[in-house]
Amino acid sequence: MGTLICHTCNATIDHFEDEKVTFLYSNCECENCSQNNGDNE
């Protein structure tokens, strides 16, 4: 079982069992991440 984590705020988005990795990083839909999407380079 793995965990899907927001790359921006490190919040846990979901859990999964399909992949053979422990963590996958993505972006969540929270207000903070939506405003900062693409601005953190």
Phi, psi and omega in degrees: 000138181237176183234133174266121187240141176289129181290334184273309186247001179063021177282148175282122181268315186196173174239150182217161179233358187279329184264162180258034177238161181274320182230138169237141181250138179210191174245136178272179184257019180291161184300318181297316181288324178296323180285327184264004183300111180091353183264000186258030177268000000 
